[in-house]
Amino acid sequence: MNSTAHFSTKDRILTAAEELFALHGFAGTSLRQVTSKADVNIAAVNYHFGSKDNLVNEVFRRRMDEMSKARIAQLRNAQQKDPCDMHALLAAFIEPALAVVEHNGAFVRVLARAYVEKNDKLRQFLSENYGHVLREFAKAIAPCVPQLSKAQLYWRLDFTIGALTYTMADFGTVKRREGVTEGAHRERAAQELIQFAEAGLRA
């Protein structure tokens, strides 16, 4: 099997799994459903992923690696310009997440599932692989809000993440108006959320 076919098979499996997890959840999706949708056999799933748990993890890795890299790069850029430009620091956390959503609608629903469904293995995977991103932001923001204890800072960052997840999933009452592009709507959502989060952190 050549490397292109290799990638193609793996990518098809990941895309099928992402769409099915979005619709049915992790527990509600069987490997048989994934293989049927991806048009591959079970041996291909076992070869590329080894287990369903690993498949779930890799669905997240495919999107989260990209998002985390973009967040850290934007954070470093903001810090170089002004270490305590809170708007820029928060934009570095929020904007890359909404950018991922704009191009990967199914993943947003998968992300929401991760918060709703009790999946300890997935939460451990996300914590071990992406927890450092939140710690980097906490470390950057802490000197700008010296009135907050470490516990208060993490509480408020948790609330920001909750609001971001809600916004990413488009659960809100503010819907995109006719004539407004999806990109413009996301940009408005990002700016409103950044202002909201900054006010919450400074309070």
C-alpha positions as CSV (number, residue, x, y, z in Angstrom):
1,M,0.0,0.0,0.0
2,N,1.5,3.4,-0.9
3,S,1.7,6.3,1.5
4,T,-1.1,8.2,-0.3
5,A,-3.5,5.3,-0.1
6,H,-2.4,4.9,3.5
7,F,-3.3,8.5,4.4
8,S,-6.5,8.3,2.4
9,T,-7.8,5.3,4.3
10,K,-6.9,6.7,7.7
11,D,-8.4,10.1,6.8
12,R,-11.6,8.4,5.6
13,I,-11.9,6.5,8.8
14,L,-11.4,9.7,10.9
15,T,-13.9,11.7,8.9
16,A,-16.5,8.9,9.1
17,A,-15.9,8.5,12.9
18,E,-16.1,12.3,13.5
19,E,-19.5,12.5,11.7
20,L,-20.9,9.5,13.5
21,F,-19.6,10.6,16.9
22,A,-21.3,14.0,16.3
23,L,-24.6,12.3,15.5
24,H,-24.7,9.4,17.9
25,G,-22.0,10.0,20.6
26,F,-19.0,7.9,21.4
27,A,-20.9,5.1,23.2
28,G,-23.7,5.1,20.6
29,T,-21.3,4.6,17.6
30,S,-20.0,1.1,16.8
31,L,-16.9,0.3,14.8
32,R,-19.1,-1.5,12.4
33,Q,-20.9,1.8,11.6
34,V,-17.6,3.5,11.1
35,T,-16.3,0.9,8.7
36,S,-19.5,0.9,6.8
37,K,-19.5,4.7,6.4
38,A,-15.8,4.9,5.6
39,D,-16.1,1.9,3.2
40,V,-13.2,0.0,4.8
41,N,-13.0,-3.3,6.7
42,I,-12.4,-3.7,10.5
43,A,-8.8,-4.7,9.8
44,A,-8.1,-1.2,8.5
45,V,-9.4,0.4,11.7
46,N,-7.4,-2.0,13.8
47,Y,-4.3,-1.4,11.7
48,H,-4.5,2.4,11.9
49,F,-5.9,2.8,15.4
50,G,-5.8,-0.4,17.4
51,S,-9.0,0.3,19.4
52,K,-12.1,2.4,19.5
53,D,-10.6,4.5,22.4
54,N,-7.6,5.3,20.2
55,L,-9.9,6.2,17.3
56,V,-11.8,8.6,19.5
57,N,-8.5,10.2,20.6
58,E,-7.2,10.5,17.1
59,V,-10.4,12.3,16.0
60,F,-9.6,14.9,18.6
61,R,-5.9,15.0,17.8
62,R,-6.6,15.8,14.2
63,R,-8.4,19.0,15.1
64,M,-6.8,19.9,18.5
65,D,-3.2,19.8,17.3
66,E,-4.0,22.4,14.7
67,M,-6.0,24.6,17.1
68,S,-3.4,24.3,19.9
69,K,-0.5,25.2,17.5
70,A,-2.4,28.3,16.3
71,R,-3.3,29.3,19.8
72,I,0.3,29.2,21.1
73,A,1.6,31.0,18.0
74,Q,-0.9,33.8,18.4
75,L,-0.2,34.0,22.1
76,R,3.5,34.4,21.6
77,N,2.9,37.1,19.0
78,A,0.6,39.0,21.4
79,Q,3.1,38.7,24.2
80,Q,5.9,40.2,22.1
81,K,3.7,43.2,21.2
82,D,2.3,43.9,24.7
83,P,2.5,41.2,27.5
84,C,-0.7,42.6,29.1
85,D,-2.9,43.4,26.2
86,M,-5.7,41.3,27.6
87,H,-7.8,41.6,24.5
88,A,-5.0,40.2,22.4
89,L,-4.2,37.4,24.9
90,L,-7.9,36.3,25.0
91,A,-8.2,36.6,21.2
92,A,-5.3,34.2,20.9
93,F,-7.3,31.6,22.9
94,I,-10.7,32.3,21.3
95,E,-10.2,33.1,17.6
96,P,-8.3,29.8,16.6
97,A,-11.1,27.8,18.2
98,L,-13.8,29.5,16.3
99,A,-11.7,29.2,13.1
100,V,-11.6,25.4,13.5
101,V,-15.4,25.5,13.9
102,E,-15.9,27.5,10.7
103,H,-14.4,24.7,8.6
104,N,-15.3,21.6,10.7
105,G,-18.9,21.8,11.8
106,A,-19.1,18.1,12.8
107,F,-16.1,18.4,15.2
108,V,-17.9,21.1,17.2
109,R,-20.7,18.6,18.0
110,V,-18.0,16.0,18.8
111,L,-16.4,18.5,21.2
112,A,-19.8,19.2,22.9
113,R,-20.2,15.4,23.3
114,A,-16.8,15.3,25.2
115,Y,-18.3,17.7,27.8
116,V,-21.7,16.0,28.0
117,E,-20.7,12.3,27.9
118,K,-18.8,10.8,30.8
119,N,-15.7,9.4,29.1
120,D,-12.8,9.4,31.6
121,K,-10.3,8.0,29.1
122,L,-11.0,10.8,26.7
123,R,-10.8,13.5,29.4
124,Q,-7.5,12.1,30.5
125,F,-6.2,12.1,26.9
126,L,-7.3,15.7,26.4
127,S,-5.8,16.8,29.8
128,E,-2.5,15.0,29.1
129,N,-2.1,16.3,25.5
130,Y,-3.7,19.8,25.6
131,G,-3.8,20.8,29.3
132,H,-0.5,22.6,28.7
133,V,-2.2,25.1,26.4
134,L,-4.5,26.3,29.2
135,R,-1.5,26.5,31.6
136,E,0.4,28.7,29.1
137,F,-2.5,31.1,28.9
138,A,-3.0,31.1,32.6
139,K,0.7,31.9,33.0
140,A,0.5,34.7,30.5
141,I,-2.7,36.3,31.9
142,A,-1.8,36.0,35.7
143,P,0.5,39.0,35.8
144,C,-2.2,41.2,34.2
145,V,-4.7,40.4,36.9
146,P,-2.7,40.4,40.1
147,Q,-5.8,40.8,42.2
148,L,-6.9,37.3,41.4
149,S,-5.6,34.2,43.3
150,K,-4.6,31.2,41.2
151,A,-7.8,29.5,42.1
152,Q,-9.9,32.5,41.0
153,L,-8.0,32.8,37.7
154,Y,-8.6,29.1,36.9
155,W,-12.3,29.4,37.8
156,R,-12.7,32.4,35.5
157,L,-10.8,30.7,32.7
158,D,-13.1,27.7,33.1
159,F,-16.1,30.0,32.7
160,T,-14.5,31.4,29.6
161,I,-13.9,27.9,28.2
162,G,-17.6,27.1,28.9
163,A,-18.8,30.2,27.1
164,L,-16.5,29.5,24.2
165,T,-17.7,25.9,23.9
166,Y,-21.3,27.1,23.9
167,T,-20.5,29.7,21.2
168,M,-18.6,27.1,19.1
169,A,-21.7,24.8,19.2
170,D,-23.9,27.7,18.1
171,F,-26.3,27.0,21.0
172,G,-26.9,30.7,21.6
173,T,-30.0,32.8,21.1
174,V,-28.2,35.2,18.7
175,K,-28.5,33.6,15.3
176,R,-26.8,34.7,12.1
177,R,-28.9,37.4,10.4
178,E,-29.9,37.2,6.8
179,G,-27.2,38.7,4.6
180,V,-24.4,38.2,7.2
181,T,-21.8,35.7,6.2
182,E,-20.8,32.9,8.4
183,G,-17.3,34.4,8.7
184,A,-18.7,37.8,9.7
185,H,-21.0,36.2,12.3
186,R,-18.1,34.2,13.8
187,E,-15.9,37.3,14.0
188,R,-18.7,39.2,15.8
189,A,-19.1,36.3,18.2
190,A,-15.4,36.3,18.9
191,Q,-15.2,40.0,19.6
192,E,-18.3,39.9,21.9
193,L,-16.9,36.9,23.8
194,I,-13.4,38.4,24.1
195,Q,-14.9,41.6,25.7
196,F,-17.1,39.5,28.0
197,A,-14.2,37.3,29.1
198,E,-11.9,40.3,29.7
199,A,-14.5,42.0,31.8
200,G,-14.9,38.8,33.8
201,L,-11.2,38.4,34.4
202,R,-10.7,42.0,35.5
203,A,-13.7,42.1,37.8
